[in-house]
Amino acid sequence: MGGLILLGFTTSCSEKNSENTEPEEFKVFTPLLTDTTAYEDYVCDIMSVNNVEIRTRVKGYIESVNTDEGKFVKKGQLLFKISSQEYKEELLKSRAVLKSAQADMKQAEIDLSNVLQLADKQIVSKTEVEMAKAKVDAAKAKVEEAQSLEYSAKLRLSLCDITAPFDGFVDRFPNKIGSLVDEGTLVTTLSDNNEVFAYFNVSERDYLDFMKNLKLGAKTSEVELVLANGELYEHRGLIETIDGQFDNETGTIAFRARFKNPDRLLKHGASGKIRLERKIKNALIIPQKSTFEIQDKIYVYVINDKNVLEARNIRIALRLPNIYIVESGISKKDKILLEGIQLVREGVVIKPMITDINKVLEEFRSINQ
């Protein structure tokens, strides 16, 4: 089907050219060779610098919820309270055991003192002295064990109060007052959104260009963030780290940028686009409207010395709004057909009307604004 359409088109042009004895006038231009700055957008995931899951460390019922979902909380602020009666009783029991052990140790020390006095008078044997000392050591061990149990009981009781480890915003509460929670149950998530990370992936080629620009002294470590609504975030970010290896499946490597978020506008889990600056030396620029495609290949019409059109395959280095940066296929001296591509064919003679490429590009800028 595509071949038949092309043949019909060529025949029509041929008939039109045979009817016109004078070459038709068309606008042509020479490519612009200049240093330029381009911007590439990469989809990113936004994560809080500090984001933690808050989980219970003891089993019990939720007695109280001391804040609301989505609220800002301060470090140390009470968030949840777990039923603590059982742990209070454990603490009382451990303290009683400790007192009993301390009393036994004191009695053992008194017995040892008496045995030592009798040993000095040679009333008791050395074996009895050793036995008295062993009882003191055993009593001390029981005291240490009781102290450990008391410490554990205190710790479990303190864990009934769940507090914020840092300033931030709490997320939803999957468990409400009265819910029975086990050790390790998730009760909420806390995010410190004062600063955020933006993670994004770039291709190997873009990675190499980025590193090259850094060596040239460009400030390409600074990036911009385009929000989900298309607006530009007011604070610029800074690329801090790059992964140590490429993903074999995608052929990309991950970058991480950090952004300040003083107004807490950005939230953990949000999305956006990182806009990365790219410096290009000696960029060869042409308007997109001067190109056409055949079987996924891009062509332009080049006008030779006899004003005859020649289709030339070109390779694109970068696509920007309304313009292409050409990698190969044409030079800055070539004359390119600007308009009327659909009205001509290869081999047709035209009357070229030279157009300043800068004026054409200026028109594109005014349209984009």
C-alpha positions in Angstrom: 0.0 0.0 0.0 2.8 2.5 1.0 4.7 1.8 -2.3 1.5 2.5 -4.4 0.9 5.8 -2.6 4.4 6.9 -3.1 4.2 6.1 -6.8 1.0 8.0 -7.3 2.5 11.0 -5.5 5.6 10.9 -7.7 3.6 10.7 -10.8 1.5 13.7 -9.8 4.6 15.7 -9.1 6.1 14.7 -12.4 3.0 15.9 -14.3 3.1 19.2 -12.4 6.8 19.7 -13.1 6.2 19.0 -16.8 3.5 21.7 -16.9 5.7 24.3 -15.2 8.5 25.5 -17.4 9.8 27.9 -14.8 11.2 26.4 -11.6 8.9 27.2 -8.6 10.3 29.3 -5.8 10.9 27.7 -2.4 12.4 28.9 0.9 15.8 27.3 1.7 18.3 27.8 4.5 21.7 26.8 5.7 21.9 24.9 9.1 22.9 26.9 12.1 26.2 25.9 13.8 26.4 27.1 17.4 27.1 26.2 21.0 23.8 25.6 22.8 22.2 24.4 25.9 19.6 21.6 25.8 17.4 20.2 28.5 16.4 16.6 29.0 13.5 15.5 31.2 13.6 12.3 33.1 10.7 10.8 35.1 11.6 10.7 38.8 10.4 9.3 42.1 10.4 11.6 45.1 11.3 10.2 48.5 11.7 11.9 51.9 15.3 12.1 53.2 14.0 10.5 56.4 11.1 8.1 56.0 10.5 5.3 58.5 7.8 2.8 59.4 6.8 3.0 63.0 6.0 -0.4 64.5 5.0 -1.7 67.9 7.6 -3.4 70.0 5.2 -4.9 72.5 1.9 -6.7 72.3 -1.3 -5.2 73.6 -4.4 -3.0 72.9 -4.1 0.5 71.5 -5.4 2.6 74.4 -5.1 6.0 72.8 -4.1 7.8 69.6 -2.6 11.1 70.4 -2.4 12.8 67.0 -4.3 12.6 63.6 -3.4 11.3 60.2 -1.4 13.6 58.1 -0.4 15.9 61.0 3.0 17.4 61.6 4.6 16.0 64.8 7.7 17.0 66.8 10.5 14.7 67.9 9.5 12.9 71.1 5.8 13.6 70.8 3.5 10.8 72.0 1.7 9.2 69.0 0.1 6.0 70.4 -0.3 4.4 73.8 -0.4 0.6 74.2 -2.2 -1.0 77.2 0.4 -1.3 79.9 -1.2 -2.9 83.0 0.4 -6.3 82.2 3.9 -4.7 81.9 3.4 -2.7 85.1 2.7 -5.9 87.0 5.8 -7.5 85.4 7.9 -4.6 86.7 6.5 -4.9 90.2 7.2 -8.6 90.2 10.7 -8.1 88.9 11.4 -5.5 91.6 10.2 -7.9 94.3 12.5 -10.6 92.9 15.3 -8.1 93.0 14.7 -7.2 96.6 14.6 -10.8 97.6 17.9 -11.5 95.8 19.5 -8.5 97.4 18.3 -9.7 100.8 19.8 -13.2 100.2 23.0 -11.7 99.1 23.2 -9.6 102.3 22.6 -12.7 104.4 25.2 -14.6 102.5 27.7 -11.8 103.1 26.9 -11.8 106.8 27.4 -15.6 106.9 30.7 -15.2 105.1 31.9 -12.6 107.7 31.0 -14.9 110.6 32.8 -17.9 109.0 35.9 -15.8 108.4 36.0 -14.8 112.1 35.7 -18.4 113.1 38.3 -19.4 110.6 40.7 -16.9 112.2 40.2 -18.7 115.5 40.6 -22.0 113.7 37.2 -23.1 114.7 36.0 -23.9 111.2 37.9 -25.4 108.3 39.0 -23.7 105.0 36.3 -25.8 103.2 33.5 -24.0 105.1 35.1 -20.7 104.2 35.1 -21.6 100.5 31.5 -22.7 100.7 30.5 -19.4 102.3 32.3 -17.5 99.6 30.5 -19.6 96.9 27.2 -18.7 98.5 28.0 -15.0 98.3 29.0 -15.4 94.6 25.7 -17.2 93.9 23.7 -14.6 95.7 25.4 -11.8 93.6 24.6 -13.6 90.4 21.0 -13.8 91.4 21.0 -10.1 92.1 22.4 -9.4 88.7 19.8 -11.6 87.1 17.0 -9.9 89.0 18.4 -6.5 87.9 18.4 -7.6 84.3 14.8 -8.7 84.6 13.8 -5.4 86.2 15.5 -3.5 83.3 13.7 -5.6 80.7 10.4 -5.0 82.5 11.1 -1.2 82.6 11.9 -1.3 78.9 8.7 -3.2 77.9 6.7 -0.7 79.9 8.3 2.3 78.3 7.7 0.8 74.8 3.9 1.1 75.5 4.4 4.8 74.7 5.1 5.2 71.0 6.8 8.5 70.2 8.1 10.3 67.1 11.8 9.6 66.5 12.1 13.0 64.6 10.0 15.9 63.3 7.8 15.0 60.4 4.4 14.1 59.0 2.5 11.0 60.0 0.7 8.9 57.5 -2.5 6.8 57.9 -3.3 4.8 61.0 -4.3 1.2 59.9 -5.1 0.4 63.6 -7.5 2.4 65.7 -8.2 2.6 69.4 -9.1 -0.8 70.8 -7.2 -2.7 68.2 -5.0 -5.6 69.4 -1.5 -5.3 68.0 1.3 -7.8 68.0 5.0 -7.0 68.3 6.1 -5.5 65.0 2.7 -4.3 63.8 2.8 -1.2 61.6 0.9 1.7 63.2 2.0 4.5 60.9 4.8 6.0 58.7 6.7 9.1 59.6 8.3 11.3 56.9 10.6 14.3 57.3 9.9 16.3 54.2 12.2 19.2 55.0 14.4 17.8 52.2 13.6 15.2 49.6 15.5 12.9 47.3 14.6 12.5 43.6 15.6 9.3 42.0 15.8 9.0 38.2 17.4 6.8 35.5 19.4 7.9 32.5 20.8 6.0 29.5 24.4 5.2 29.2 24.8 7.8 26.5 23.3 10.5 28.6 25.4 9.4 31.5 28.6 9.8 29.4 27.5 13.2 28.2 26.8 14.3 31.8 30.3 13.2 33.0 31.9 14.9 30.0 30.1 18.2 30.7 31.3 18.0 34.3 34.9 17.7 33.1 34.4 20.7 31.0 33.4 22.7 34.1 29.7 22.9 33.4 27.4 23.2 36.5 25.4 20.2 35.3 25.2 18.8 38.9 22.4 21.4 39.4 19.0 20.2 38.2 15.4 21.5 38.0 12.2 19.6 39.0 9.1 19.7 36.9 6.0 19.0 39.1 3.2 16.7 38.1 1.1 19.7 37.1 3.7 20.9 34.7 5.0 23.7 36.8 8.6 24.3 37.6 9.6 23.8 41.3 11.0 27.0 42.7 14.1 25.4 44.3 16.9 23.9 42.2 18.4 20.5 43.3 21.8 19.0 43.3 22.9 15.6 42.0 24.6 13.9 44.9 25.2 10.3 43.9 25.2 7.9 41.0 24.8 4.2 41.2 27.9 2.0 40.9 26.6 0.0 37.9 24.1 -0.1 35.1 20.9 -2.1 35.1 21.5 -4.9 32.6 17.8 -5.1 31.8 17.1 -1.5 31.1 20.6 -0.2 30.2 20.2 2.7 32.5 21.9 4.0 35.6 20.2 5.7 38.6 21.0 9.2 39.7 19.9 10.8 43.0 19.3 14.5 43.5 18.5 16.4 46.7 16.0 19.3 46.9 15.2 21.6 49.8 11.5 21.6 50.7 11.0 24.4 53.3 7.3 24.8 52.5 6.7 21.0 52.7 5.2 21.1 49.3 6.8 17.9 48.1 5.5 14.7 49.7 7.1 11.2 50.0 6.0 9.0 47.1 5.3 11.9 44.8 6.4 12.0 41.1 7.8 14.5 38.7 10.4 15.1 36.1 14.1 16.0 36.5 15.2 18.6 34.0 18.9 18.0 33.3 21.0 20.7 31.5 23.1 19.5 28.7 25.8 21.7 27.0 26.4 21.0 23.3 29.4 22.3 21.5 29.1 23.0 17.7 25.5 21.9 17.5 24.1 21.7 13.9 20.5 22.9 14.2 17.7 22.6 11.7 13.9 23.1 12.0 11.9 19.9 12.3 9.5 21.0 9.6 12.3 20.8 7.0 12.5 17.0 7.5 10.4 14.0 6.5 10.4 10.3 7.3 10.6 7.2 5.2 10.6 3.8 6.9 11.7 5.3 10.3 14.5 7.2 8.7 14.7 11.0 8.6 15.5 12.9 5.4 15.9 16.5 4.2 16.0 17.9 0.7 19.4 19.3 -0.1 19.7 21.7 -3.0 22.8 21.1 -5.1 24.7 23.5 -7.3 22.2 23.2 -10.1 19.3 23.8 -7.8 18.2 20.2 -8.0 16.6 18.6 -4.9 18.5 15.6 -3.4 17.0 13.5 -0.6 19.6 13.2 2.1 19.4 10.8 5.1 20.4 12.5 8.3 21.1 11.2 11.8 19.5 13.1 14.8 21.6 13.7 17.9 18.8 15.4 19.9 15.2 16.3 19.5 14.1 19.6 20.9 10.8 21.5 20.6 10.4 22.3 16.8 14.1 21.7 16.1 16.6 18.9 15.6 20.3 18.8 16.4 21.9 16.9 13.6 24.7 14.4 14.3 25.6 13.5 10.7 24.3 13.6 7.1 24.6 17.3 6.3 27.0 20.2 6.9 26.7 23.9 7.8 27.3 24.7 4.1 24.4 22.7 2.7 21.3 24.5 1.5 18.2 22.8 2.9 14.6 23.1 1.7 12.6 24.7 4.5 8.9 24.4 3.3 6.9 22.7 0.7 8.3 19.2 1.2 4.9 17.7 0.3 4.9 19.6 -3.0 8.2 18.4 -4.4 10.2 15.2 -5.1 13.8 14.3 -5.5 15.3 15.5 -8.8 13.0 18.5 -9.2 14.6 21.8 -10.1 13.5 24.7 -7.8 14.3 28.4 -7.5 15.8 28.8 -4.0 14.9 31.8 -1.9 17.5 32.0 0.9 15.9 32.4 4.4 17.8 33.4 7.6 17.6 30.4 9.9 17.9 32.7 12.9 14.5 34.3 12.0 12.9 30.9 11.6 14.2 29.8 15.0 13.0 33.1 16.6 9.5 32.4 15.3 9.5 29.0 17.0 10.6 30.7 20.3 7.8 33.2 20.1 5.3 30.4 19.5 6.5 28.4 22.5 6.3 31.4 24.7 
